[in-house]
């Protein structure tokens, strides 16, 4: 099976956001950091409260609450903006070249105007089916993106069957 496509900015940003924030191993680290800083604000608030400096204590407690609820929103927006800026740089235009992927039971081949590569399936450590794409991870954060828009219904079913056979499991959306 063979497919050709150009990746979109949205597809690259979605993978970047998953790898940088939404992946379970990243989310755990982020949540620890969030709780540590919130706890520091709360402890400082309590210390100032015990010292009788009520206005400073209230300020720290309010800062802790604001940090807990608004920092995740700010962080996600910052990551999205960074990803867009990163992929818009001239050196990263390679991500938007037309890619040709050829899939077989033993390997897959990738080619564009800059590279020709052959990857064995055992180099893939994780496979995820998303709503609009298949992600074939070579590491925890680097993946080949195969957009579903580049596959016909028949090819998508054939590709999913191949992935299920290779992975030994039933690939499901969002897993």
NUTORVEX-514884 format. One line per 2 residues: number of its first residue (from 1); their letters; for each residue z, x, y of N, C-alpha, C. Coordinates in steps of 0.02 Angstrom, whole numbers, plus 50000, padded with zeros to 5 digits. Layout:
# residues N
NUM = a = Z X Y Z X Y Z X Y  ...
***
This chain:
# residues 175
1 = xx = 50000 50042 49942 50000 50000 50000 50000 50045 50062  49963 50024 50112 49956 50064 50173 49964 50018 50233
3 = xx = 49996 50045 50286 50004 50007 50348 50000 50054 50408  49975 50027 50464 49970 50064 50527 50007 50024 50581
5 = xx = 50041 50061 50624 50077 50027 50679 50099 50077 50732  50113 50051 50790 50146 50088 50844 50215 50057 50851
7 = xx = 50266 50098 50857 50333 50071 50868 50341 50048 50940  50381 49996 50949 50395 49972 51016 50461 50001 51041
9 = xx = 50471 49998 51106 50534 50022 51135 50593 49983 51105  50584 49918 51097 50638 49876 51069 50658 49897 50999
11 = xx = 50610 49916 50958 50624 49937 50889 50663 50003 50888  50644 50049 50932 50679 50113 50936 50749 50104 50963
13 = xx = 50756 50063 51015 50822 50051 51045 50868 50016 50995  50842 49969 50956 50883 49935 50906 50911 49984 50855
15 = xx = 50870 50029 50831 50894 50079 50783 50945 50126 50816  50931 50147 50877 50977 50191 50913 51044 50157 50922
17 = xx = 51043 50093 50941 51106 50056 50952 51144 50050 50886  51109 50037 50832 51143 50032 50767 51175 50100 50749
19 = xx = 51137 50153 50755 51161 50219 50737 51217 50244 50782  51217 50222 50845 51266 50247 50893 51327 50203 50902
21 = xx = 51321 50139 50883 51377 50093 50897 51392 50044 50841  51342 50009 50815 51354 49954 50769 51366 49975 50697
23 = xx = 51345 50034 50678 51355 50057 50609 51430 50060 50595  51451 50042 50534 51523 50039 50519 51562 50103 50535
25 = xx = 51533 50162 50519 51568 50225 50532 51575 50238 50607  51527 50215 50648 51533 50224 50721 51582 50173 50750
27 = xx = 51580 50112 50725 51622 50059 50750 51696 50076 50740  51712 50106 50683 51782 50125 50670 51806 50176 50721
29 = xx = 51766 50226 50735 51784 50277 50785 51792 50245 50853  51745 50202 50872 51748 50170 50937 51812 50127 50942
31 = xx = 51827 50089 50891 51886 50046 50893 51951 50086 50898  51954 50143 50865 52013 50186 50871 52021 50211 50942
33 = xx = 51965 50233 50971 51967 50258 51040 51988 50202 51089  51961 50143 51078 51978 50085 51120 52052 50069 51117
35 = xx = 52080 50068 51056 52150 50053 51048 52196 50107 51075  52176 50170 51068 52217 50225 51094 52223 50221 51170
37 = xx = 52166 50211 51204 52169 50208 51277 52205 50145 51301  52197 50089 51266 52233 50028 51284 52308 50039 51275
39 = xx = 52328 50072 51221 52398 50086 51208 52427 50132 51262  52388 50182 51283 52412 50227 51336 52426 50188 51400
41 = xx = 52380 50144 51419 52391 50102 51478 52454 50059 51470  52463 50029 51411 52521 49986 51399 52586 50027 51401
43 = xx = 52586 50086 51371 52646 50129 51372 52663 50149 51443  52612 50169 51482 52626 50187 51552 52653 50127 51590
45 = xx = 52626 50068 51576 52651 50007 51608 52724 49995 51592  52742 50004 51529 52812 49994 51508 52857 50046 51539
47 = xx = 52836 50109 51542 52876 50162 51572 52890 50146 51646  52838 50126 51682 52848 50110 51753 52889 50046 51761
49 = xx = 52883 50000 51715 52924 49939 51717 52998 49956 51708  53012 50002 51661 53082 50023 51650 53109 50064 51708
51 = xx = 53065 50097 51745 53085 50135 51804 53095 50090 51865  53077 50027 51857 53085 49980 51913 53027 49980 51962
53 = xx = 52973 50013 51945 52914 50015 51988 52865 49961 51962  52880 49899 51980 52845 49842 51952 52771 49838 51970
55 = xx = 52754 49854 52031 52683 49849 52051 52640 49900 52013  52666 49960 52004 52628 50010 51966 52625 49989 51892
57 = xx = 52680 49962 51865 52681 49939 51796 52630 49884 51784  52628 49836 51829 52580 49781 51823 52509 49808 51828
59 = xx = 52498 49856 51872 52431 49885 51880 52408 49918 51814  52452 49956 51782 52433 49989 51719 52421 49938 51663
61 = xx = 52462 49886 51661 52453 49835 51609 52387 49798 51621  52371 49782 51683 52307 49749 51699 52249 49796 51683
63 = xx = 52255 49860 51699 52203 49909 51682 52192 49912 51606  52246 49909 51568 52240 49910 51495 52203 49849 51469
65 = xx = 52217 49791 51497 52183 49730 51477 52109 49733 51496  52096 49755 51557 52026 49762 51580 51989 49811 51535
67 = xx = 52021 49868 51521 51990 49919 51478 51972 49889 51410  52019 49853 51380 52010 49826 51313 51951 49777 51310
69 = xx = 51943 49736 51362 51891 49684 51359 51824 49705 51390  51825 49748 51440 51763 49765 51475 51731 49831 51452
71 = xx = 51770 49878 51428 51742 49941 51407 51688 49933 51353  51699 49891 51301 51645 49884 51251 51580 49859 51281
73 = xx = 51583 49813 51329 51522 49787 51361 51488 49844 51400  51527 49881 51438 51501 49937 51477 51471 49990 51430
75 = xx = 51505 50005 51376 51483 50057 51329 51415 50038 51298  51408 49977 51275 51346 49954 51244 51289 49958 51295
77 = xx = 51301 49936 51356 51249 49937 51408 51229 50009 51424  51278 50053 51426 51265 50124 51439 51222 50154 51384
79 = xx = 51237 50138 51321 51197 50163 51265 51125 50137 51268  51117 50072 51283 51049 50044 51289 51010 50079 51344
81 = xx = 51041 50089 51401 51006 50123 51457 50989 50195 51439  51035 50230 51405 51022 50298 51384 50962 50300 51336
83 = xx = 50962 50255 51287 50907 50254 51238 50840 50242 51272  50837 50195 51318 50775 50181 51353 50753 50242 51394
85 = xx = 50800 50273 51428 50784 50333 51467 50760 50389 51421  50795 50398 51365 50778 50451 51318 50707 50442 51290
87 = xx = 50691 50381 51269 50625 50370 51239 50569 50367 51291  50587 50359 51354 50535 50359 51407 50517 50429 51430
89 = xx = 50555 50479 51410 50539 50548 51430 50474 50570 51396  50436 50610 51431 50370 50631 51407 50374 50664 51337
91 = xx = 50425 50704 51326 50432 50739 51262 50440 50690 51203  50464 50630 51217 50476 50582 51164 50421 50530 51156
93 = xx = 50365 50541 51188 50308 50496 51180 50282 50496 51109  50301 50547 51070 50279 50551 51000 50302 50491 50960
95 = xx = 50357 50459 50981 50383 50401 50945 50336 50341 50950  50292 50342 51000 50249 50284 51012 50177 50294 50987
97 = xx = 50164 50349 50952 50098 50362 50924 50085 50312 50868  50021 50301 50853 50004 50258 50796 50022 50296 50732
99 = xx = 50064 50265 50691 50086 50294 50628 50050 50259 50571  50033 50298 50521 50006 50271 50459 50055 50288 50403
101 = xx = 50079 50237 50369 50124 50247 50312 50087 50223 50249  50090 50264 50197 50061 50246 50132 50118 50249 50081
103 = xx = 50128 50194 50046 50185 50189 49999 50161 50188 49927  50196 50226 49885 50182 50225 49814 50250 50224 49778
105 = xx = 50251 50213 49713 50315 50211 49676 50354 50277 49677  50319 50334 49686 50354 50398 49684 50371 50427 49753
107 = xx = 50335 50406 49805 50345 50435 49871 50311 50392 49924  50319 50413 49987 50279 50383 50041 50254 50438 50086
109 = xx = 50198 50426 50117 50167 50476 50162 50165 50447 50232  50175 50492 50280 50173 50473 50351 50122 50518 50385
111 = xx = 50083 50488 50428 50037 50530 50468 50026 50498 50536  50017 50542 50584 49995 50523 50651 49959 50585 50680
113 = xx = 49944 50585 50743 49906 50641 50770 49945 50707 50772  50011 50704 50761 50051 50765 50763 50076 50789 50694
115 = xx = 50085 50742 50648 50114 50762 50583 50078 50729 50524  50087 50762 50468 50070 50734 50403 50128 50754 50357
117 = xx = 50160 50705 50328 50219 50720 50286 50219 50676 50224  50250 50704 50172 50258 50668 50110 50333 50668 50094
119 = xx = 50362 50609 50085 50433 50603 50071 50443 50571 50003  50485 50602 49963 50502 50572 49899 50556 50519 49912
121 = xx = 50555 50468 49871 50603 50413 49881 50675 50436 49873  50688 50488 49835 50757 50511 49827 50785 50544 49891
123 = xx = 50742 50555 49941 50766 50581 50005 50795 50524 50049  50785 50462 50028 50811 50405 50066 50881 50389 50042
125 = xx = 50930 50391 50088 51000 50380 50070 51022 50308 50078  50984 50269 50117 51002 50199 50127 50940 50160 50148
127 = xx = 50937 50098 50128 50882 50054 50147 50912 49991 50176  50889 49972 50235 50913 49910 50266 50853 49866 50284
129 = xx = 50860 49803 50270 50810 49755 50294 50842 49719 50353  50809 49724 50409 50831 49688 50470 50786 49628 50479
131 = xx = 50800 49589 50528 50761 49529 50540 50687 49545 50552  50674 49600 50588 50605 49617 50608 50578 49682 50579
133 = xx = 50617 49715 50537 50595 49781 50513 50634 49802 50451  50607 49851 50417 50642 49886 50364 50661 49954 50392
135 = xx = 50722 49976 50379 50744 50043 50399 50756 50083 50337  50723 50141 50333 50730 50187 50277 50767 50249 50302
137 = xx = 50831 50254 50288 50873 50307 50315 50867 50371 50274  50854 50427 50309 50857 50493 50277 50925 50525 50287
139 = xx = 50961 50505 50339 51030 50525 50352 51066 50462 50376  51129 50469 50394 51166 50410 50418 51136 50381 50482
141 = xx = 51101 50422 50522 51077 50397 50586 51001 50405 50597  50966 50438 50552 50893 50446 50560 50857 50404 50509
143 = xx = 50812 50362 50534 50778 50316 50488 50704 50309 50506  50665 50293 50456 50596 50272 50466 50599 50197 50480
145 = xx = 50565 50176 50532 50563 50104 50549 50495 50078 50526  50497 50028 50483 50435 49995 50461 50438 49923 50487
147 = xx = 50404 49909 50542 50407 49841 50571 50374 49790 50524  50405 49732 50517 50376 49680 50476 50311 49654 50505
149 = xx = 50303 49660 50571 50242 49637 50603 50181 49677 50580  50194 49737 50552 50139 49780 50528 50119 49763 50456
151 = xx = 50155 49717 50425 50142 49699 50355 50120 49626 50350  50071 49614 50308 50053 49544 50293 50109 49515 50250
153 = xx = 50109 49449 50241 50160 49418 50198 50159 49447 50128  50098 49456 50102 50090 49484 50035 50116 49556 50033
155 = xx = 50098 49596 50084 50121 49666 50086 50197 49670 50095  50225 49625 50135 50297 49626 50145 50334 49612 50079
157 = xx = 50310 49563 50041 50340 49547 49976 50332 49607 49928  50272 49636 49927 50259 49694 49884 50304 49753 49903
159 = xx = 50311 49764 49969 50353 49819 49994 50426 49807 49976  50449 49746 49986 50518 49730 49969 50531 49738 49894
161 = xx = 50483 49717 49853 50490 49727 49780 50494 49802 49763  50453 49842 49797 50454 49915 49786 50522 49943 49806
163 = xx = 50549 49922 49864 50614 49946 49886 50669 49925 49838  50666 49863 49814 50716 49840 49766 50714 49881 49702
165 = xx = 50653 49896 49679 50645 49936 49618 50672 50007 49629  50655 50037 49686 50676 50105 49701 50752 50110 49710
167 = xx = 50780 50062 49746 50851 50065 49761 50894 50040 49704  50864 50001 49659 50903 49974 49603 50948 49917 49624
169 = xx = 50936 49890 49683 50976 49833 49707 50930 49783 49742  50958 49726 49756 50920 49675 49791 50932 49683 49866
171 = xx = 50881 49707 49902 50887 49719 49974 50890 49652 50010  50939 49644 50054 50947 49582 50092 50946 49597 50167
173 = xx = 50925 49549 50206 50922 49557 50279 50992 49573 50305  50994 49625 50349 51056 49642 50383 51104 49684 50342
175 = x = 51085 49706 50284 51132 49744 50243 51121 49819 50249
***
